[in-house]
Amino acid sequence: MKIVMFAINPLYPDQVLGGAPKHLHNVAVHLGELGHQVRVYCTQDESPIPFNWHANVTVLPQLRFSLPFPLPYDIPAYHFANAIADIAGDLRDAERFYMHDGELLFAPITSHAPSVVSLRDNVYPETMVGAFNFTGDALIAISQYSAATYSATAGRFYPDWGERLHVVNNGLDWERFRPMQPERIFEYVSVDPAQHAILLHPHRPEPSKGLERTIAVADRLIKTHGIDNLRVLTPRWVDSATSSEVTAYLDKLRRMIKERGIEEHFVFHGWIPQSLMHEYYNLGDVLLAPGHFAEAFGNVPYESLGCGTPAIVARVSTHRSLLPDALIDKVHYGDDETMAAIAADIIKTGRRTSPETMAYLHEHYGIAAQLAAYADIILNTQKRGPLAYRFTPQTADTRYVLAPWCYTWNGNVFHDYKAEHTLMPDLVRLVTEHPGGFTVGVAEPGAVDAWYREGYIVPEYFNQI
């Protein structure tokens, strides 16, 4: 079977930048190993010369979307037209079309062949617009949280949305991400596990990824908990993707570190090859994921746990639910004091990933199950009719529920997209007393509309997963 794929990210022969390209690589190579001919179109970075991930998987980096991320459509119209023409030309004799992240914003492209779209994030505009304009035959969400998020928004307008939606959790390669002795990683980072307590922050240098929070936690670990041999490892972004905004942000963080007098404790290193990430995780005593980015999955903490290194996550988006509370350390977003206390305990006691956590990860998030599910959906999806549009007006009888991107605690509501804890006792009371939804009649005048407009509640009639 000939399968054409699309990704708006640049792709490389031997380098993976982020979780979404990694999973695309895994899916494409798996289909190639099954004997299918796979052609992957992506954005050109340095060279438009095609390369192979597998004998049956050809990557064509010839599309001219804008770099660096995150404004891929900041391009002349002819670049977009050429991208459509390149892909459509290859689709003439293709048997399947797979769009990784839903970011090719030209709906008619899915008319050529049975089309599968996966949504890889809940934040970036191109993915969001792609979800609202979904015209494919199957839709993949990579977590229950992401499925609920898109069902409560785009899905409100498509009565058959749920029939085309599949939830396939990201799968991780536990043969690779396991406890082992680091060796080659020392070519990339200057640190001595025998001398240093190592804290990992292996996230992109974006404000939403929480490096400012990690700086605050590190400051507490050094000055309050007495861990004066601490080393925080965090990457600079790859040179080809570094924008002036990223450079300015990193400069700001370095000033913050200097003002706290903890420069010697931070190691900004180059981008680690995907082939060495398992060694990188094994270096650490503890890993932090303290940011407020509304992840659709968020691989890093779970890969770290698989390598034996405990992770502490903020209770944001998927991190609230991918693992039960007993199997991973979670803190409310912004609670640097608690995060530092947990990290200090992990470092001082030498705690590693528990057998229970390891067993849960292997059972629920294995790569074999993920790849089998993707192959089944891509290879067996048939062409369907257009997705019907439906508008359901809100009335006095409409029931409202807490939005999937919010949670309550001690009278507060945390909103993933605002990254704020807000004291809202009236809303907390209503969602507690009316788990099936409440109407405007039981709330103070104007309250429901205000909560709805700010995204704290959604109509109950959205497609439940």
N, C-alpha and C positions, 0 to 999 in steps of 0.2 A: 504494500500500500504506500502511495506517495502522500506524505504529510507536510504541509507548509506551516511554519510557525512564525510568530512575530513577537519581538520584544523591543521596547523603546530604549532600553539601556544599551550601552556599548558592551560587547562581549569580547572575550580574549581567549587565545589558545590555552594558556596555562595560568591565568589569574582570574579570581572570582571576587567581584566587588559587591558584597552584600548577600543577603539571604535569597532574594528573588532570583538573581542569575544562577545561584548555586542549584536551586531546585529545578530551574529550566534545564540546566546542564544534565542533571540526573534523569529527568523525564525524557529528554531527547535521546540521550545515550541508551537508556533502557529500551526505547522503541527501536533504535538502531540495532541493538543486540537481538531484538525479536525478528529482525530481518526487514524492517520497513525502511524506506528511503525518506529521510528527514532533511528538510531545507529550512534553516533558521535565518530570518531577516532581522537585522538589528542596526543600530546607529553606528555610523563610521566614527572612529576616534582618530587613530594615527594612519591607518592604511585601509583601503577598500578591498584588499586582496582576500579572497575567500580562504578559509582554513577548515580543517576537520577536527571534530571532537571524537569521531569514530569513523570507521570506513564507510558507514552508511549515514553519517550526520555531517552535513556541510553547513557552515556558518557563513553568511553573506553580509559583511559589515559595510553596506553601501548606502544606507539611508542617511539623509542629511538633517536629522533632527538636531536641535541646539544642544551644545555642551558648554559649560558644565551644567549638570542638573541643579535646580529643579524647574527650568522653563523650557521644556523640549519643543514647545510649539512657537517659540520666538524665532520664527524662520520665515523666509519669503514663501508665498503661496506655491511657487513652482517646485520647491523642495517637497512640500506635502503632496502635490499632484504626482510628482515622480515616484514617491514612496508608494502611493496607491497603485500606480501603473506597474511598478516592479512586482509587487505582491500579487496583484490581480492577474498579471501575465503568467505567473507561475501557478496560480490556482486554476487555470483553464483545464489542466489535466490532473489536478490533485484530487484525492479522495477524502481528505480531511483538512480542516484549517483549525489551528490552535493559537489563540491569542493569549499571551502570558501577561496578565495584569490589565487587560481590557483597555489599553491606551491608544489603540488605533481608532481615532474618532471619525470614522467614516462608515456608517452603519451598512450601506449596500455591499461592502466587501464580504459580508458573511453569506451572501446569496449564492456564491459560487459552489460551495460544498458544505456538508455538515460541519458546523462550527462549534467549537468549545472555547469558552472564555473562563479564565481563572482570575480572581481578584486578589491581589497580593498585599494590598494595604488598605487602610480605612481613612487615609489622610490626604494624599496628593490629589490635586484637582483632576488630572487626566483619568485616574482610576475611578474617581467619583462620577465624573461625567460619563465615562464608559459604562458604568453600572446603570445610570439613569437611562441611557440610550441603548441598553442591551437588546440585541436582535438575534443572538445566537440560538443554538439548539440545546445547549447544556451550559450550566454555569457552576463553577467550582468556587466555594469559599474554603479557606484553609483553617478555620476554627469555628466553633459554635458561636463565639462572640462576634466574629466578622459576619457570619451568616445572619445573625440577629440584627446587627447594625444595618446591613444593607436591606434586609427585609422590612425593617421599621422605617426605611426612607424610600429608596427606589421601589421596593416591593409593594408599597402601598398602592401603586398605580397599575399593577399588573396582576389580574386575578389568577393567572396560571404560573406566576413566579415560582411558587413552591414546587411545582411539578418538574421544573427544569433545574432546580437548585440541588447541588450535591455538596456535602461537607466532607472534605478529605483533609484530615490533620496533616501538617507537615511531618515528614518522616526523617529521622536522623540515623546516621550510619553508626551503629553501636560497635561495629568491628573496628572503626577508626576512633570514635570518641569513647575511650576507655582509659582506665589508669595505666600509665606507662612511665618509663624513665625518659625525660627530655634529653635530646642530644643536639640536633642540628639547630634548634631554635636560638641557641646562644650566638649564632652568626647574625641574628637580627636584634637581639636585646641584650643590653649590658646589665646583668643582674646575677647575683649569686644566691641561690636558694638556701645554701648553708649559712649565709650571713644575714640575709634579709627576710623580713616578713613581706610577702608579695601580695598586693591588692591589684586585681585586674579590672580595667574599665575599657573593654575592647569594642567601643562603639564609635560611630561616625562623629566628627566634631560639629554637631549641631546642637543648638540650645535645648531642644526637646529631648536629647539623649542623656542629659543630666550630668555633664562633667562638672558644672558648678556645684551640684549637690555632692559629688564625689570629693571635690576639693574641701568642702565643709566637713565631710565625714573624716577625711584624712587628717585634717587639722585637729579634730577631736581625738582621733586615735593616737596622735603624737603627743598632744599637750594635756589631754585628760586621762588617757589610758596608758600613757607611758611607753608606747610602742615606737621607740626612737630609731629603730632599724627598718622602718616602713619604706617600701618602694611601691609607688603607684605606676603601673604600666598602662599607657594609653596611646593610641595611634595618631600620628598626623594623617591627613588624608593623602591619597596618592597624588603625585604631582600633576598628572594629566587632568585630574578632576578638581583641582584646587581653584576656587574662585576668590575674588577679592574679599567677598563676605566671609568665607571660611578663614582666610588669612587674618582678617580683622578680629574675628571671634577668637581664634587661637592666641592672638596678641593680647586681647583682653584677659583671657584666662591666665596667661603667663604673668601678667601684671597682678592679678588677684593672688596667685601663688606667691609671688615675690612679696607682696604686702603682708602676707601671713608669715613670711620667713621660713617657708618650707620647700624652697626650690630644690634642695638636694634630694628630696624624697620623691620627685616626679621624674619619670623617664618617658619622654615623648619619642616614640620609635617609628620606623617606617611601617608601611602596610605589610602585614604578615601574609604570606602565601596560604591559600586554603589548605594546601598539602601539609602545612605545619601547624594548623590551628589546634590540633589535638595535643601537640607538644606544648603549645602556648598555654592552654588551659591547665595542663598538668604542672606548669610552673607555679601556679597561684596557690595561695593559702585561702583566698576568698575572692569572689567576683561580685561586683555590684551592678545592678540594673536600676538606677534610681530615677530615671527620667520620666517624662510625662507623655512621650510619643504614644499615640493610640495604636499600638501594634496590632496587626492582623494575626500574628502568631508570636514572633520574637524568639528566634532560635538560640541566641547566645547563652542565656542562663541554663538552658536544658542540656546543651552540648557540654557546658562546664560541669554540670552535675554528673553527666555520663563519664567524665574524666576523673571524677572523684572530688572535684573542687566545689565546696558549697557556694551557693549563690544566694544573694539577698535581693529581692525585687520589691519595687514599689507596687502598691495595689492599684495598678493602672491597666485598663483594657484586659487583654488575655491573661495577664499575669495573675489576675484575681482567681482564675478558674482552671488553668491548664493542669495544675497540680493541687491536690487537697492541701489545706493549711498545714497539716501535720507533716507534710513531705518536703516543704520548702519554706524558708524564712521570708515573711512578707511584712512590710511596714506601710503605713499610710504615706502617701506622697508628701515629701517635704519634711518628714520626721527624721532629721539627720541625727538627732541624739539617740533614738532607738536603733537606727541602722548602725551607728558607730558602736553602741554597746554590744549588739549581736556580733558585729565583725570582730570586735576585741575578744569576745569569748571564743569565737571560732579560731582565731589566730593563737590565743594562749593555750587552748586545750588541744589544738591539732585536729579538731573534728573534721571528718571527711563525709562524703555522701553516704547516707544510710543504706543498708541493703533493701529496705522497704521502698525508698525513693528510686533506687536503681531498678528494682523489679517493675515498678509502675511505669517508669519511662520506657523500658524495653517492651512492655506489654502494649502500651497505648500509642507510642510514637516511633515505631520502627520504620525504616526506609522501605523494606520489602512490601509492607502493606500499602504504603503510600504509592509506590510505583505501580503496583498491581491495580490499584483503584484508578489511577490516571490512565493507564493503558486500557482498562475496561471501558472507561467513559469515552476516551478519544476514539478508540477503534470501533465502538458499538453504537455511538450516537447516530441517530438517523435524522434526515432533514425533516423539520417540522414547519408548521404554518407560522405566520407572524404572531408575535406575542400581543395579545389584545390589551388595550388600554382601558382602565376603569378609574373613574373619579367617584369617591364616596364622600358626600358632604358631611360635615360635622354638625350635629344637632344637640339639643339639650339632653338627648338620650345617649350620646356617644360616651363610651367608657374610656378612661385614660389610665395608663399604667406607667410605672417608672421606665424611662428610656434604658435600653440595654447598655448604654455608655455611662450610666450613673450607678452609684450604690450609696446606701445609707449606713451611717454609724453614729451612735450617740447623739442623735438629733441633727446630725450634719448630712449633707448630700455632697458627694464628690462627683464632679462632671469631667469626664476624660478630655473633652475638647476645650474646656476652659482651664483645666489643670488647677481647679480651685475647690477647696472645702468651704461650703456655705451652710451656716446654721439655718435650717428650714424645718422647724418642729411641726408646722401645720402639714406640710407635704409628707414628712416622714410618718405622721400619724395616719394620714389618709391611705398611703400605700400599704401600711401595716394592717389597718382595719379592713381594707378592701383589696385583697390580693388579686381578685379577678377584674379589678378596674373600678374607678369611681367616676361619677358624673359631676357636671358643674353645680348641680343642686346641693351637694353636700359640702361645698367649699365656700369660702368667703367670696363675695362679688369681685370679679376681675382676676382672682388668683389663678384660676385654671388657664385662662388665656395667657397670662404673664409667664407661667411655668412652661406652657406649650411653646410660646414664641422663643424662649431661651433654651429650649431643647432638654428640659428636665423630664418631660412626660411626652408620650406619643399615644395616638389613638390605639385602642386595644385591638382593632380589627386588622392590624398589619399581619402579614403571613407568619404565623408562629412556626418555629423550627422544631 
